[in-house]
């Protein structure tokens, strides 16, 4: 098949227009054209009065070789790459060792699924509950029930991505097309087919819940074992080789191959690994607030008269500003038509995150507006110092919010002028349990506050109304990424512990559902190859 890229058509074009665009590009007849499939569809909304759809197409033609010769050197006409996934091997019938996967977020889920599909019958350990019980606990906390520190937005089947916008796109380089494997498994588990071709696919929380359950069932059907409410409390290492795990159930589990996919909030696990001399480095992350505007304002600014078009959906944005104090402020995890959610996993601390359903039909748009911070400058001296800073900021937010898990909030206009907010405007907060209006400058360091105060008016030049006085800021956002990196080598194993495979967002190798799933596949392949080598 031929791959055609950068085929542009008007937003409301007819199906026949797409065929004609192909014929015009190739200079061939309709009789020579066979099957046409859409590999990717995006849009260019830089001119909101003339939004263009942009297609990447795979097509069958009778005269393929002649066309390749004709368009030699044209980057928009080439052979379609083979994106089918190919397993690196399969387990022998006499399996001497079962690999362990620690954590059942997106990375652990795909590591476990791939190992199961290759016949290695993994044992998967998840400290939280299965996804529906976890959802009950999480929604209960949002309705002012007690926080369950082992079953919440951060911990439990599906990981933190379950309570998010469900974005399925990434900027990671993916030459082996692992991302297609991730998306195809999601479709098999019930995701809409459109995630295979729209440029910014997402699925939302409720769809993710059912999908995760189906993928779990497949792992079990293939011989895998999943143990919920089972935390790894210790690792056993002899002469640089992982030999076993101590579990919260009191069991000792012999183990020489373990995928460590614990997510970015497993602070107790990070501390335990550091105490066992697993090599860890501090890494940069970001802190800030959630910002809310009416979604209709964002739609109008981005899409103009095309706002509300079903192909476009709810508008998003991506913003960055380099400040006079040397800091960078940017939007992160933008959730169109979504809600700000309580994402605490430790008592006495408040954390925000963003979430959307598949429909993205909620009234508000929200995004994190965060400032990049670095170990050398902002939390020097210890590999785990970033965790200490996160906790300090979350504790300050807890107290400022009233010490009851309400979040501190402030109107944008008041934040910019340094005035404590006293009443809400048109933008109503979506965060539950609730918010307390206050002065958010007390939550973050001065350098972060000054940077955000400079950035918001700058963003208003790109999105008119972004600095609108009655927009809302809610704090505090600290879990943008892991504050540590568990270093691994080219073989995907810890640089100083053989058999331990740091993976996903918690170890510093992913950011978001898709990249975490991709990393899970890569690590599963490395584990499989090592097991096959040791079985010979």
C-alpha positions in Angstrom: 0.0 0.0 0.0 1.0 3.6 -0.4 1.1 6.1 2.4 -0.2 9.6 1.5 0.3 12.4 4.0 -0.7 16.1 4.2 -4.0 15.7 2.3 -5.9 18.9 3.2 -9.7 19.3 2.8 -12.3 21.7 4.2 -13.9 20.8 7.5 -17.3 20.0 5.9 -16.0 18.2 2.8 -17.9 15.3 1.2 -16.5 11.7 1.0 -16.1 12.1 -2.7 -13.8 15.0 -2.1 -11.3 12.8 -0.4 -11.3 10.4 -3.3 -10.8 13.2 -5.8 -8.0 14.7 -3.7 -6.2 11.3 -3.9 -6.6 11.2 -7.7 -5.5 14.7 -8.1 -2.3 14.1 -6.0 -1.4 10.9 -7.8 -2.6 11.7 -11.2 -4.2 8.3 -11.6 -7.7 7.2 -12.6 -10.5 6.0 -10.3 -10.2 2.6 -11.9 -6.6 2.3 -10.6 -7.6 3.1 -7.0 -8.5 0.3 -4.6 -9.1 0.4 -0.9 -8.6 3.6 1.0 -8.1 3.7 4.8 -7.6 6.7 7.0 -4.5 6.2 9.1 -4.6 9.7 10.8 -7.0 12.6 10.7 -6.1 15.9 12.3 -7.1 19.5 11.7 -5.4 22.9 11.3 -7.4 25.6 13.2 -4.9 28.4 12.9 -7.4 30.2 10.8 -10.6 29.6 12.7 -12.7 30.8 9.8 -11.2 28.2 7.4 -10.4 25.1 9.4 -8.8 22.4 7.4 -8.8 18.6 8.0 -5.4 17.0 7.4 -5.3 13.3 6.4 -2.8 10.6 6.3 -4.1 7.8 4.1 -3.1 4.2 3.2 -4.3 3.3 -0.3 -4.1 0.4 -2.7 -3.4 1.2 -6.3 -2.8 -1.0 -9.4 0.4 0.9 -10.5 2.1 1.2 -7.1 5.7 0.8 -8.3 5.2 3.3 -11.1 3.8 5.8 -8.7 6.7 5.3 -6.3 9.1 6.0 -9.1 7.1 9.0 -10.2 7.1 10.5 -6.7 10.6 9.5 -5.8 11.8 12.2 -3.3 8.3 13.4 -2.4 8.0 12.9 1.4 4.2 12.8 1.1 4.1 9.7 -1.1 5.8 6.5 0.1 5.3 2.9 1.0 3.1 2.3 4.0 5.1 1.0 6.9 4.3 -2.3 8.5 2.8 -1.3 11.8 1.8 -4.8 12.9 3.2 -5.9 16.3 5.6 -8.9 16.3 6.3 -10.7 19.5 10.0 -11.2 20.4 9.4 -14.7 21.6 7.2 -17.2 23.4 7.7 -19.0 26.7 8.8 -22.6 26.7 6.4 -25.2 27.8 8.5 -26.0 30.9 8.4 -22.5 32.4 10.9 -22.3 35.2 10.1 -18.8 36.5 7.2 -16.5 36.4 8.0 -12.8 36.1 6.4 -10.3 38.5 4.9 -7.0 37.5 4.6 -4.5 40.4 1.7 -2.0 39.7 -1.3 -2.2 37.4 -1.4 1.2 35.9 -1.0 1.6 32.1 2.6 0.5 32.1 2.1 -2.5 34.4 -1.1 -3.4 32.5 0.7 -3.6 29.2 3.8 -5.2 30.6 1.5 -7.9 32.2 -0.6 -8.3 29.0 2.4 -8.7 26.7 4.1 -11.2 29.1 0.8 -13.1 29.3 0.4 -13.1 25.5 3.9 -14.5 25.2 3.0 -17.3 27.6 5.0 -16.2 30.6 2.0 -16.2 33.0 3.0 -13.1 35.0 2.2 -12.5 38.6 0.9 -8.9 38.9 0.9 -7.2 42.3 -1.3 -4.1 42.8 -1.4 -2.2 46.1 -4.8 -0.8 45.4 -8.2 -2.4 44.7 -9.8 -3.6 41.4 -11.0 -0.8 39.3 -14.8 -0.7 40.2 -14.1 -0.9 44.0 -11.4 1.7 43.6 -13.9 4.0 41.7 -16.3 3.7 44.6 -13.6 4.7 47.1 -12.5 7.6 44.9 -16.0 9.0 44.2 -16.7 8.5 47.9 -13.7 10.7 48.9 -15.0 13.3 46.5 -18.3 13.2 48.4 -16.5 13.9 51.7 -16.0 10.3 52.8 -12.7 9.4 54.4 -9.6 9.1 52.1 -8.4 5.6 51.5 -4.7 5.9 51.1 -4.4 2.6 49.2 -7.4 3.2 46.9 -7.8 6.6 45.3 -6.9 8.6 42.2 -3.3 7.4 42.4 -3.5 3.8 43.5 -5.5 0.9 42.2 -6.2 -0.9 39.0 -5.8 1.3 36.0 -3.4 3.8 37.7 -3.7 7.5 37.8 -4.7 7.6 34.1 -8.1 6.1 34.9 -9.1 9.4 36.5 -7.9 11.8 33.8 -8.9 13.0 30.4 -7.8 9.6 29.0 -5.5 11.2 26.4 -3.9 8.6 24.0 -1.3 10.6 22.2 2.3 11.2 23.0 5.4 12.9 21.6 7.7 9.9 22.2 9.6 8.5 19.3 8.0 5.2 18.3 9.9 3.8 15.4 8.6 0.2 16.1 5.0 1.4 16.2 4.4 0.2 19.8 1.7 2.9 20.1 -0.4 1.1 17.5 -0.2 -2.0 19.6 -1.4 0.0 22.6 -4.3 1.5 20.7 -5.3 -1.7 19.1 -5.5 -3.5 22.4 -7.7 -0.7 23.7 -10.0 -1.0 20.8 -10.2 -4.8 21.4 -11.1 -4.0 25.0 -14.0 -1.7 23.9 -12.5 1.7 23.1 -14.0 3.6 20.1 -12.4 2.7 16.7 -11.7 6.4 16.2 -8.8 6.3 18.6 -6.9 4.5 15.8 -7.0 7.5 13.5 -7.9 10.8 15.1 -4.9 13.0 15.9 -5.7 13.5 19.6 -7.6 10.5 20.7 -9.1 10.2 24.2 -11.5 7.9 26.0 -12.5 9.3 29.3 -12.8 7.7 32.7 -16.0 5.6 32.4 -14.9 3.9 29.2 -11.5 3.2 30.7 -13.0 1.4 33.7 -14.7 -1.2 31.5 -11.6 -1.5 29.2 -9.3 -2.2 32.1 -11.6 -4.9 33.3 -11.6 -6.7 29.9 -7.8 -6.5 29.7 -7.5 -7.9 33.2 -9.7 -10.8 32.1 -7.5 -11.5 29.1 -4.4 -11.7 31.3 -6.1 -14.1 33.7 -7.4 -16.2 30.8 -3.8 -16.5 29.4 -2.5 -17.8 32.8 -1.6 -14.6 34.5 -2.3 -14.0 38.2 -3.4 -10.6 39.7 -3.3 -9.9 43.4 -5.0 -6.7 44.6 -4.4 -5.0 47.9 -0.9 -6.3 47.8 1.9 -3.8 48.3 5.6 -4.6 47.9 7.2 -3.5 51.2 10.7 -4.7 50.5 13.1 -6.1 47.9 15.7 -8.7 48.5 19.0 -8.3 46.7 22.0 -10.7 46.8 25.2 -9.7 45.0 23.5 -7.3 42.8 20.7 -9.7 41.8 17.0 -9.3 42.8 16.0 -12.5 44.5 12.6 -11.8 46.1 9.9 -9.5 47.4 8.3 -9.0 50.8 4.6 -8.3 50.4 2.2 -6.4 52.7 0.3 -9.7 53.1 3.3 -11.1 55.0 4.3 -13.4 52.1 7.9 -13.7 50.7 7.7 -14.1 46.9 10.9 -15.4 45.3 11.5 -13.4 42.2 14.4 -12.8 39.8 12.6 -10.7 37.2 10.3 -7.9 38.3 8.9 -4.9 36.4 8.7 -1.9 38.7 5.7 0.1 37.4 4.5 1.7 40.6 3.5 5.2 39.2 4.7 8.6 40.2 3.1 8.7 43.7 4.5 5.6 45.3 6.6 7.6 47.7 6.9 4.9 50.3 8.2 2.5 47.6 10.7 5.1 46.4 12.0 5.5 50.0 12.3 1.7 50.4 14.2 1.3 47.2 16.6 4.1 48.1 17.3 2.5 51.5 18.1 -0.8 49.6 20.6 1.2 47.6 18.8 0.9 44.3 20.2 3.8 42.3 17.9 6.8 42.2 18.3 10.3 41.0 16.2 13.4 41.6 14.6 14.8 38.4 12.8 18.0 37.3 9.1 18.2 37.6 6.6 21.1 37.8 4.2 22.7 40.3 1.3 25.1 40.0 -2.5 25.3 40.0 -5.5 24.2 38.0 -7.1 26.9 36.0 -10.8 26.9 35.0 -12.7 28.8 32.3 -16.0 28.3 30.6 -15.5 25.7 27.8 -17.6 27.9 25.5 -15.1 30.7 25.7 -12.2 28.3 24.8 -14.3 26.9 21.9 -15.1 30.4 20.5 -11.5 31.5 20.7 -10.1 28.5 19.1 -12.8 27.6 16.5 -14.8 30.8 16.0 -17.9 30.1 13.9 -17.0 26.4 13.8 -17.3 26.0 17.6 -19.4 23.0 18.4 -18.7 21.2 15.2 -18.9 17.4 15.9 -15.5 16.6 14.3 -13.7 19.3 16.3 -15.4 18.6 19.7 -14.4 20.6 22.7 -11.4 22.8 22.1 -8.1 22.3 23.9 -5.0 24.4 24.1 -1.3 24.1 24.7 0.6 27.2 26.0 4.1 28.1 27.2 5.7 31.3 28.4 9.3 31.9 29.2 9.4 34.3 32.1 11.8 37.2 33.1 13.0 35.3 36.1 14.2 32.4 33.9 11.3 30.1 34.7 9.1 28.4 32.1 5.3 28.3 32.7 3.2 26.0 30.6 -0.2 24.3 30.4 -0.3 20.7 31.3 -2.9 17.9 31.1 -5.6 20.2 29.6 -9.1 18.7 30.1 -11.7 20.1 27.7 -15.2 19.9 29.2 -13.9 18.3 32.3 -13.6 18.7 36.1 -10.8 19.4 38.6 -10.5 16.4 40.9 -9.1 15.7 44.3 -6.0 13.5 43.8 -4.6 13.1 47.3 -3.1 9.8 48.3 -1.8 10.8 51.7 -3.6 12.1 54.7 -3.4 15.8 55.5 -2.4 16.8 52.0 -4.4 18.3 49.1 -3.5 17.6 45.4 -5.4 18.6 42.2 -5.7 16.9 38.9 -8.0 17.1 35.8 -10.5 14.6 34.4 -12.9 14.4 31.5 -15.4 11.9 30.3 -15.5 10.8 26.7 -18.2 13.3 25.9 -16.3 16.3 27.3 -19.6 17.9 27.9 -19.0 19.5 31.3 -19.3 23.3 31.5 -15.7 24.1 32.3 -12.4 23.7 30.6 -9.4 23.1 33.0 -5.7 22.7 32.7 -2.7 22.8 35.0 -0.7 25.9 34.8 2.7 24.9 36.1 6.2 26.1 36.6 9.2 23.9 35.9 11.5 23.3 38.8 14.9 21.6 39.0 16.8 19.6 41.6 20.0 21.7 41.5 18.2 24.9 41.9 15.0 24.2 43.9 15.4 21.0 45.9 19.1 20.1 46.1 20.9 17.7 48.4 19.1 14.4 48.2 17.5 12.1 45.6 14.2 12.2 47.4 14.2 15.9 48.1 11.5 16.5 45.5 9.1 14.3 47.4 9.7 16.4 50.5 8.9 19.5 48.5 5.8 18.0 47.1 4.6 17.1 50.5 5.3 20.5 51.9 3.3 22.2 49.2 0.4 19.7 49.6 0.3 20.2 53.3 0.2 24.0 52.9 -2.7 23.6 50.5 -4.5 21.3 52.9 -4.2 23.9 55.7 -5.1 26.8 53.5 -8.2 24.9 52.2 -9.5 24.5 55.8 -7.9 21.2 56.8 -10.8 19.1 55.5 -9.6 18.3 51.9 -11.4 21.3 50.4 -8.9 22.9 48.0 -7.7 26.5 48.3 -8.9 28.6 45.3 -8.7 32.2 44.0 -10.2 34.2 41.2 -7.7 34.9 38.4 -8.2 38.7 38.8 -7.6 38.6 42.5 -4.5 36.4 42.0 -3.0 38.8 39.5 -3.5 41.8 41.8 -2.6 40.0 45.1 -6.1 40.3 46.6 -7.7 37.5 48.7 -10.9 36.3 46.9 -14.2 36.6 48.8 -16.8 35.5 46.3 -17.1 33.5 43.1 -17.8 34.9 39.7 -19.4 33.3 36.6 -16.9 30.3 36.6 -18.1 27.9 39.2 -15.5 25.5 40.7 -15.8 21.8 39.6 -13.5 20.5 42.4 -15.1 18.3 45.0 -15.3 18.0 48.0 -15.3 21.8 47.7 -13.1 24.9 47.6 -12.2 27.7 50.0 -11.5 31.1 48.5 -8.2 32.5 49.8 -4.9 33.9 48.7 -3.0 31.2 46.7 0.3 33.1 46.9 0.7 31.4 50.3 0.9 27.9 48.7 3.8 28.1 46.2 7.3 29.6 46.4 7.6 33.2 45.4 9.4 32.4 42.2 6.5 30.2 41.1 3.9 32.8 42.0 5.7 35.6 40.1 6.2 33.4 37.1 2.5 32.4 36.9 1.4 36.0 37.4 3.5 37.0 34.4 2.4 34.0 32.3 -1.4 34.3 32.6 -1.6 37.8 30.9 0.8 36.5 28.2 -1.5 33.5 27.6 -4.4 36.0 27.3 -2.8 37.3 24.1 -3.2 33.8 22.6 -6.6 33.0 24.1 -8.7 36.1 24.6 -10.3 35.8 28.0 -7.6 33.6 29.6 -6.9 36.3 32.1 -10.6 37.0 32.7 -11.0 38.2 36.2 -13.6 35.6 37.3 -11.8 32.6 36.0 -10.7 30.3 38.8 -7.4 28.9 40.1 -7.4 25.9 42.4 -4.4 24.4 44.2 -2.2 22.7 44.4 -0.8 20.7 41.3 2.3 18.8 42.3 2.0 15.4 40.6 2.8 16.5 37.0 5.5 13.8 36.8 7.7 11.7 39.0 10.2 13.6 41.2 12.7 10.8 40.8 14.3 8.7 38.1 15.3 5.1 38.8 18.1 4.7 36.3 18.2 1.7 34.0 20.6 0.5 31.3 20.2 -0.5 27.7 18.9 -3.8 28.9 16.1 -2.0 30.8 17.4 -3.3 34.1 18.3 -1.1 37.0 21.9 0.1 36.6 22.9 -1.6 39.8 20.3 -4.4 40.5 19.9 -7.2 37.9 16.4 -8.4 37.5 14.7 -5.2 38.5 13.2 -3.4 35.5 12.2 0.3 36.4 9.4 1.3 34.0 6.7 3.8 33.3 6.0 7.2 34.8 7.1 6.4 38.3 10.6 5.5 37.2 10.9 8.6 35.0 10.4 6.9 31.6 6.9 7.9 30.6 4.3 10.7 30.9 0.7 9.8 30.2 -1.2 6.7 29.3 0.2 6.0 25.8 3.8 6.5 26.6 3.4 4.4 29.7 1.8 1.6 27.7 4.6 1.8 25.2 7.2 1.6 27.9 5.4 -1.4 29.4 5.7 -3.2 26.1 9.4 -2.4 25.8 10.2 -3.7 29.3 8.0 -6.8 28.8 10.1 -7.6 25.7 13.3 -7.2 27.7 12.0 -9.4 30.5 10.9 -12.1 28.0 14.3 -12.1 26.2 16.1 -12.4 29.5 13.9 -15.3 30.6 14.3 -17.1 27.3 18.1 -16.7 27.6 18.2 -18.1 31.2 15.9 -21.0 30.2 18.3 -22.3 27.6 
